């Protein structure tokens, strides 16, 4: 049975469908026949010569052919392909030799040289405080102490790429584990310098940026060949054991801010109004001051004018002042006292009552109706107000002046 028989060991072969394992003797004989075909000669007419013991020349030629085939296969194993986004690191007896870019390359086969392929385009992710899902927490990594001595449950992810393949392979034994430890250490340092409220509500992005910068500094110091691309805070909250108390504290803080805003709104409403009132009162006081000063200056100027006139004609000025004073006094009085010449009696005329009656009784319209004989005999009708003296005429300075001239001898 030949070794390259396609039905070897299968149903339907020379021994039938239930053929068992091949006979070892038969396999050995088949192997010997093939060696004879390789090193022996054939007789003329197609008849095979009887096998002869192999000579040194025939054995050396077959061995050289075998060695040549093996050498060709060994040299062909030195070809390797580097795809886009990767780098090939060539090692000669385990020592770094060269870094190759994308494409087909050849190096001496193993064990002389070997190649390590490093993927530079792959984005690697480190999860701190959780695994695969934020609900699957790892409290040993997520619980951190803040600057105001509070505990925060922080879960974050770090994404990084390989920047230097040589440093990534040779400077550190486990670069991925180092990156994880560095990420946790840097985040704990940043959280330890931050307040609880800033971590939960205000400065998440700023904390992530600071942590990424600190991570990169530490990784560069260790020469890991890793570049941190992004730090993302997945969740930040107080521990579950104190969540209720923390919610009450947050609510109290919100109430405080609300009342503070209400007080500021009230102050913004009252203070401008008070300032406006004060400005108005100040302007009124300044106006009153200017008015009083102006009146005083006017009175002083008028007094100087009167003084100059009095120096020129004292009698006339005295009489003029007297009349003006009497006019000023009587102008606000509704009663008129009349003193007739040559009589010691003073007549009182209630002009205020008469003026009130005159205002209360409307004037009659022009009489267009025919008059009765008695009215025609009495003569034309005269209005009641026409019989009364004119109040303004009685109070005028000329009336007093004329009466004074009549009283003089």
C-alpha positions as CSV (number, residue, x, y, z in Angstrom):
1,X,0.0,0.0,0.0
2,X,1.4,3.4,-1.0
3,X,1.6,6.3,1.4
4,X,0.0,8.7,-1.1
5,X,-2.9,6.4,-1.7
6,X,-6.0,8.6,-1.6
7,X,-8.1,5.8,-0.1
8,X,-5.6,5.0,2.6
9,X,-7.5,4.3,5.7
10,X,-10.9,5.1,4.1
11,X,-13.9,2.9,3.3
12,X,-13.8,1.5,-0.3
13,X,-10.1,0.8,-0.3
14,X,-8.3,-2.4,-1.4
15,X,-9.4,-4.2,1.7
16,X,-13.1,-3.3,1.5
17,X,-15.3,-1.0,3.5
18,X,-14.2,-2.3,6.9
19,X,-10.5,-1.9,6.3
20,X,-8.4,-1.7,9.6
21,X,-5.2,0.1,10.3
22,X,-2.4,-0.5,7.7
23,X,0.2,-3.2,8.2
24,X,3.6,-1.8,9.5
25,X,5.6,-4.4,7.4
26,X,3.8,-3.3,4.3
27,X,4.6,0.3,5.0
28,X,8.2,-0.5,5.5
29,X,8.5,-2.4,2.3
30,X,6.8,0.5,0.4
31,X,9.3,2.9,1.9
32,X,12.2,0.8,0.8
33,X,10.9,0.6,-2.7
34,X,10.7,4.3,-3.0
35,X,14.3,4.6,-1.8
36,X,15.4,2.2,-4.4
37,X,13.6,4.2,-7.1
38,X,15.4,7.3,-5.9
39,X,19.0,5.8,-5.7
40,X,18.7,2.8,-8.1
41,X,18.6,2.4,-11.9
42,X,16.1,0.8,-14.3
43,X,16.9,-1.8,-16.8
44,X,16.4,-1.5,-20.5
45,X,12.8,-2.2,-21.7
46,X,11.4,-0.9,-18.5
47,X,12.6,-3.8,-16.3
48,X,14.0,-2.8,-13.0
49,X,17.5,-3.9,-12.0
50,X,17.9,-5.8,-8.8
51,X,18.6,-3.6,-5.9
52,X,22.2,-2.9,-5.1
53,X,23.7,-1.5,-2.0
54,X,23.8,2.3,-2.1
55,X,27.2,3.8,-3.0
56,X,28.7,6.9,-1.4
57,X,28.3,9.0,-4.5
58,X,24.6,8.3,-4.8
59,X,24.1,8.9,-1.1
60,X,26.0,12.2,-1.2
61,X,24.0,13.5,-4.2
62,X,20.7,12.7,-2.5
63,X,21.9,14.3,0.7
64,X,23.0,17.5,-1.1
65,X,19.6,17.7,-2.8
66,X,17.9,17.3,0.5
67,X,20.1,19.9,2.2
68,X,19.5,22.3,-0.7
69,X,15.8,22.0,-0.4
70,X,15.9,22.5,3.4
71,X,18.2,25.5,2.9
72,X,15.8,27.1,0.4
73,X,12.9,26.6,2.8
74,X,14.9,28.0,5.7
75,X,15.9,31.1,3.7
76,X,12.4,31.6,2.5
77,X,11.2,31.7,6.1
78,X,13.1,35.0,6.5
79,X,10.4,36.9,4.5
80,X,7.8,38.7,6.5
81,X,5.1,41.3,5.8
82,X,4.3,44.4,7.9
83,X,0.8,45.8,7.3
84,X,-0.2,49.5,7.5
85,X,-0.3,50.8,11.1
86,X,2.3,48.3,12.4
87,X,6.0,48.2,12.8
88,X,8.4,45.3,12.6
89,X,11.2,45.1,15.3
90,X,14.1,43.0,14.0
91,X,16.2,41.2,16.6
92,X,19.6,39.6,16.0
93,X,20.3,36.9,18.5
94,X,17.8,38.7,20.8
95,X,19.3,42.1,20.5
96,X,17.5,45.0,18.8
97,X,18.7,45.7,15.3
98,X,16.2,47.7,13.3
99,X,12.6,48.9,13.0
100,X,10.9,48.3,9.6
101,X,7.8,50.0,8.3
102,X,4.8,48.6,6.3
103,X,5.6,46.3,3.3
104,X,7.5,43.0,2.4
105,X,10.8,42.6,4.2
106,X,13.5,39.9,4.6
107,X,15.8,39.2,7.5
108,X,18.0,36.2,8.4
109,X,15.8,33.3,9.5
110,X,15.6,32.0,13.0
111,X,17.7,31.5,15.1
112,X,19.9,34.3,13.7
113,X,17.2,37.0,13.5
114,X,13.6,37.2,14.6
115,X,10.8,39.8,14.2
116,X,8.4,41.3,16.7
117,X,5.3,43.0,15.1
118,X,3.9,45.9,17.2
119,X,0.6,47.5,16.3
120,X,0.8,51.3,16.5
121,X,-2.7,52.0,15.3
122,X,-4.5,49.9,17.9
123,X,-6.2,51.9,20.6
124,X,-5.8,50.0,23.9
125,X,-8.2,50.6,26.8
126,X,-7.7,50.4,30.5
127,X,-10.7,50.2,32.9
128,X,-10.2,51.4,36.4
129,X,-12.9,50.8,39.0
130,X,-15.1,48.6,36.9
131,X,-14.9,45.7,34.3
132,X,-16.8,45.8,31.0
133,X,-19.8,47.7,32.7
134,X,-20.0,50.5,35.2
135,X,-22.4,48.4,37.3
136,X,-19.7,45.7,37.7
137,X,-17.6,47.7,40.2
138,X,-14.2,47.0,41.6
139,X,-14.3,49.0,44.9
140,X,-10.6,48.4,45.6
141,X,-9.8,50.6,42.6
142,X,-12.7,53.0,42.6
143,X,-12.8,54.3,46.2
144,X,-10.6,57.4,46.5
145,X,-10.0,60.1,49.1
146,X,-10.6,63.8,48.3
147,X,-9.0,66.9,49.6
148,X,-11.9,67.7,52.0
149,X,-11.5,64.2,53.5
150,X,-14.5,62.6,51.7
151,X,-14.6,59.3,49.9
152,X,-15.7,59.3,46.3
153,X,-16.5,56.3,44.1
154,X,-14.8,57.1,40.8
155,X,-14.8,54.9,37.7
156,X,-12.8,55.9,34.6
157,X,-11.2,54.6,31.4
158,X,-7.9,55.3,29.8
159,X,-7.2,54.9,26.1
160,X,-3.6,54.8,24.9
161,X,-1.5,53.8,21.8
162,X,2.1,52.6,21.4
163,X,4.3,55.5,20.2
164,X,7.8,53.9,20.3
165,X,7.9,50.1,19.6
166,X,11.5,49.7,20.7
167,X,10.8,51.3,24.1
168,X,7.5,49.4,24.4
169,X,9.2,46.0,23.9
170,X,12.5,46.4,25.7
171,X,12.4,49.1,28.4
172,X,9.8,47.5,30.6
173,X,8.8,43.9,31.2
174,X,5.0,44.4,31.4
175,X,4.1,47.8,29.8
176,X,0.4,47.3,29.9
177,X,0.4,46.5,33.6
178,X,2.6,49.5,34.2
179,X,0.2,51.7,32.3
180,X,-2.7,50.5,34.5
181,X,-0.8,51.2,37.7
182,X,0.3,54.6,36.5
183,X,-3.3,55.5,35.5
184,X,-4.6,54.6,39.0
185,X,-1.8,56.4,40.8
186,X,-2.2,59.6,38.7
187,X,-5.9,59.7,39.2
188,X,-5.6,59.2,43.0
189,X,-3.2,62.1,43.2
190,X,-5.5,64.5,41.2
191,X,-8.5,63.4,43.3
192,X,-6.6,63.9,46.5
193,X,-6.1,67.6,45.5
194,X,-9.7,68.3,44.5
195,X,-12.9,69.0,46.5
196,X,-15.9,66.7,46.6
197,X,-18.3,69.1,44.9
198,X,-15.8,69.9,42.1
199,X,-15.4,66.1,41.4
200,X,-19.2,65.4,41.4
201,X,-20.6,68.5,39.6
202,X,-18.1,71.1,38.4
203,X,-14.7,70.0,37.2
204,X,-14.9,66.5,35.7
205,X,-13.3,67.6,32.4
206,X,-10.6,69.5,34.1
207,X,-9.8,66.6,36.4
208,X,-9.6,64.2,33.4
209,X,-7.2,66.6,31.6
210,X,-4.9,66.9,34.7
211,X,-4.9,63.1,35.2
212,X,-4.0,62.5,31.5
213,X,-1.1,65.0,31.7
214,X,0.3,63.4,34.9
215,X,0.0,59.9,33.4
216,X,1.9,61.0,30.4
217,X,4.7,62.5,32.5
218,X,5.1,59.3,34.5
219,X,5.0,57.1,31.5
220,X,7.6,59.2,29.7
221,X,9.8,59.1,32.9
222,X,9.7,55.3,32.7
223,X,10.3,55.3,28.9
224,X,7.4,52.9,28.2
225,X,6.8,54.2,24.6
226,X,3.1,54.7,25.4
227,X,1.1,57.8,24.6
228,X,-2.1,58.5,26.5
229,X,-4.8,59.7,24.1
230,X,-7.8,60.2,26.3
231,X,-9.1,59.8,29.9
232,X,-12.9,59.5,30.4
233,X,-14.6,59.6,33.8
234,X,-17.5,57.1,33.5
235,X,-19.1,57.7,36.9
236,X,-18.4,59.7,40.1
237,X,-20.6,59.5,43.1
238,X,-20.5,59.1,46.9
239,X,-20.3,55.5,48.3
240,X,-23.6,53.7,48.5
241,X,-23.4,53.6,52.3
242,X,-23.6,57.4,52.6
243,X,-25.7,58.2,49.5
244,X,-28.8,59.2,51.4
245,X,-26.9,61.5,53.8
246,X,-25.1,63.0,50.9
247,X,-28.3,63.7,49.1
248,X,-29.7,65.5,52.1
249,X,-26.5,67.6,52.2
250,X,-26.8,68.4,48.5
251,X,-30.4,69.4,49.0
252,X,-29.5,71.7,51.9
253,X,-26.8,73.3,49.8
254,X,-29.3,73.9,47.0
255,X,-31.8,75.5,49.4
256,X,-29.0,77.8,50.6
257,X,-28.1,78.8,47.1
258,X,-31.8,79.4,46.4
259,X,-32.2,81.7,49.4
260,X,-29.0,83.4,48.6
261,X,-30.3,84.1,45.1
262,X,-33.6,85.4,46.4
263,X,-31.8,87.7,48.8
264,X,-29.6,89.0,46.0
265,X,-32.7,89.6,43.9
266,X,-34.4,91.5,46.7
267,X,-31.2,93.6,47.2
268,X,-31.0,94.3,43.5
269,X,-34.6,95.6,43.6
270,X,-34.4,97.7,46.8
271,X,-30.9,99.1,46.6
272,X,-31.4,100.9,43.2
273,X,-34.7,102.3,44.4
274,X,-33.1,103.6,47.6
275,X,-30.3,105.1,45.6
276,X,-32.7,106.7,43.2
277,X,-34.7,108.2,46.1
278,X,-31.5,109.5,47.8
279,X,-30.4,111.1,44.5
280,X,-33.9,112.7,44.1
281,X,-33.8,114.1,47.6
282,X,-30.3,115.4,47.1
283,X,-31.3,117.1,43.9
284,X,-34.4,118.6,45.6
285,X,-32.2,119.9,48.4
286,X,-29.8,121.4,45.9
287,X,-32.7,123.0,44.1
288,X,-34.2,124.4,47.3
289,X,-30.7,125.7,48.2
290,X,-30.4,127.5,44.9
291,X,-33.9,128.8,45.2
292,X,-33.3,130.3,48.7
293,X,-30.0,131.8,47.6
294,X,-31.6,133.3,44.5
295,X,-34.5,134.8,46.5
296,X,-32.1,136.2,49.1
297,X,-29.9,137.7,46.4
298,X,-33.0,139.1,44.8
299,X,-34.3,140.6,48.0
300,X,-30.9,142.1,48.7
301,X,-30.8,143.6,45.3
302,X,-34.3,145.0,45.6
303,X,-33.5,146.4,49.0
304,X,-30.5,148.1,47.6
305,X,-32.7,149.6,44.8
306,X,-35.2,150.8,47.4
307,X,-32.5,152.3,49.5
308,X,-31.1,154.2,46.5
309,X,-34.6,155.5,45.7
310,X,-35.3,156.4,49.4
311,X,-32.0,158.4,49.5
312,X,-33.3,160.5,46.6
313,X,-37.0,160.9,47.7
314,X,-37.7,159.7,51.2
315,X,-41.3,160.8,51.5
316,X,-42.4,159.4,48.2
317,X,-40.6,156.1,48.8
318,X,-42.1,155.9,52.3
319,X,-45.6,156.3,50.9
320,X,-44.9,153.8,48.1
321,X,-43.7,151.2,50.6
322,X,-46.7,151.8,52.8
323,X,-49.2,151.4,49.9
324,X,-47.4,148.2,48.7
325,X,-47.5,146.8,52.2
326,X,-51.2,147.6,52.6
327,X,-52.0,146.1,49.2
328,X,-50.1,142.9,50.1
329,X,-51.9,142.6,53.4
330,X,-55.4,143.3,52.1
331,X,-55.0,141.1,48.9
332,X,-55.5,138.0,51.0
333,X,-58.4,139.4,53.1
334,X,-62.0,139.2,51.9
335,X,-63.3,142.0,54.2
336,X,-62.9,145.7,53.2
337,X,-63.0,148.6,55.7
338,X,-64.0,151.9,54.1
339,X,-63.3,155.2,55.9
340,X,-65.2,158.1,54.6
341,X,-63.9,161.6,54.9
342,X,-65.2,163.8,57.6
343,X,-66.8,160.9,59.5
344,X,-65.5,159.0,62.4
345,X,-67.6,155.9,61.6
346,X,-66.1,153.0,59.7
347,X,-68.3,151.2,57.2
348,X,-68.0,147.5,57.1
349,X,-68.9,146.0,53.7
350,X,-69.1,142.1,53.6
351,X,-67.8,141.7,50.1
352,X,-67.0,138.0,50.7
353,X,-70.6,137.2,51.2
354,X,-71.7,139.2,48.3
355,X,-69.1,137.6,46.0
356,X,-70.2,134.1,47.2
357,X,-73.8,134.9,46.4
358,X,-72.7,136.2,43.0
359,X,-70.9,133.0,42.2
360,X,-73.8,130.9,43.5
361,X,-76.6,132.7,41.5
362,X,-76.1,132.4,37.7
363,X,-76.6,135.5,35.6
364,X,-79.9,135.8,33.9
365,X,-80.0,135.3,30.2
366,X,-80.9,138.2,28.0
367,X,-84.6,138.8,28.3
368,X,-86.3,138.2,25.0
369,X,-89.8,137.7,26.3
370,X,-92.2,140.7,26.3
371,X,-92.1,142.5,29.6
372,X,-95.2,143.1,31.7
373,X,-96.5,146.6,32.2
374,X,-95.3,146.7,35.7
375,X,-91.8,145.7,34.6
376,X,-91.9,148.3,31.9
377,X,-92.9,150.9,34.4
378,X,-90.1,150.0,36.7
379,X,-87.6,150.6,34.0
380,X,-84.8,148.4,32.5
381,X,-83.6,145.6,34.7
382,X,-80.1,145.9,36.1
383,X,-78.1,142.8,37.3
384,X,-77.4,142.5,40.9
385,X,-73.7,142.2,40.3
386,X,-73.6,145.4,38.4
387,X,-74.7,147.4,41.4
388,X,-71.8,146.1,43.4
389,X,-68.4,147.8,43.4
390,X,-65.5,146.0,41.6
391,X,-63.4,144.2,44.2
392,X,-60.3,144.6,42.1
393,X,-60.9,148.3,41.6
394,X,-61.4,148.8,45.4
395,X,-58.2,146.9,46.1
396,X,-56.0,148.6,43.5
397,X,-53.1,150.8,44.5
398,X,-54.5,153.7,42.6
399,X,-57.7,153.6,44.6
400,X,-55.7,153.9,47.9
401,X,-53.4,156.4,46.4
402,X,-56.4,158.6,45.2
403,X,-58.1,158.3,48.5
404,X,-54.9,159.3,50.3
405,X,-54.6,162.4,48.2
406,X,-58.3,163.3,49.0
407,X,-57.6,162.9,52.7
408,X,-54.7,165.3,52.6
409,X,-55.5,169.0,53.3
